[in-house]
């Protein structure tokens, strides 16, 4: 492999997980590094504009102390906005657990898994 192809491959390495809530299904890709969380190709704050939602989607990163260490891109469909938000948080939490199994007890205790 050439060095250029190796760099491209490293950029695209991620942890995949899915989450569900009611009729909503979310598929998340968790990347290492700093970045914004995107849902259906929009910034998460634009996709879920209510003020209450802005702190809820950060909860998995806050509990595991990984804010700024990981970011995610998510595709979500089905249900309403609240169900979709819960599915997104569930998917991100599952991806964090796949990345580091020590996160499971704290996320489980908060009801995010």
N, C-alpha and C positions, 0 to 999 in steps of 0.2 A: 504494500500500500504506500502510496505517496504521502508525504507529510501533509499536503493540502487536504486530501481525503480523510486522513486521521483527524485533523482539526474539525472538519465538518461532522464527522461521526461523534466526536466528543460534545459538540454543541447540541446535538440532538438526543443525547442520552437522558432518559427520564424514567420515573417510576409511574406506572399506570395503575389506577384503581377506579372503582365505580361506587356510586352511592345511590340509595333509593329513599324516597319518602312519598307516601300516598301514591299517586300515579306518575310522579316525576322520576326521571332517571338521569343521573349525571355521570359523565366519564371525564376523569381528571388525569392530567399529566403533570407531575411534580418535577420541577427542574431545580438544580442547585444554582444559586446565584441571586443577585438582586434583580427584581423586576416587578411589574404590576400583575395582579391576578386578572385574567381575562375570562369572561363568560360569553360564549357564542360570538367571539371576535369583537366584543366591546369591553371596556373597562368595567369591572364589577360594580363600582359606585354608580356608573351610568345605567347598568342593567337592573340593579336593585337600588333605586334612588331614595328610598325612605331612610331617614336619619337613624332609626333603630337598627336597620340592617347593616349599617356601615361598621359597627363594632362587632356584630355577631359573626360575620364571615372571617374575621381575624382571630377568633377565639382559638382554633386549633394551633395556630402559630404562636399565640400569646401563651397558652398553657405549656407548650413544649419548648418555649424560649427559642424559637427558630425564625422569628421575624427578621427579614433581611437575609436569611440563609437560604430559604427556598421561595419559589413562586410557582404559580400554577396556571395552566390554561384548561378551561372546562367547557364541555359541550353538554347542554342540558335540554331536555324536552319533556313535555307532558305537564299536567296539573296546572296550578296557579303559581303566582310568584312566591308565596310563602313555602309551598311544597318544593319548588325548585331551589329556593335558598337552602332549605334543610338538606336536600339531596346534594347540593354543592358542598356544604360543610361536611357531610358524611363522606363524600368522595375524597375530599382533601384530608380528612382524618385518617381514612383507610390508607391513603398513599403515604402519609407520615409514618404509620405503623409498619408498612412494608419497608420503608427506608430505615427505621430504627425501632425494633420491637420493644424497647424500654419505654416508649411513649404510650403503649397500650393501656396500662393501669390508670394513668391520669386522664386520658381521653375517655375511657370507659366510665370512670367515676363521674365525669361531667355529662354523660349521656350523649356523647358525640359518635359513638360506635354502635 
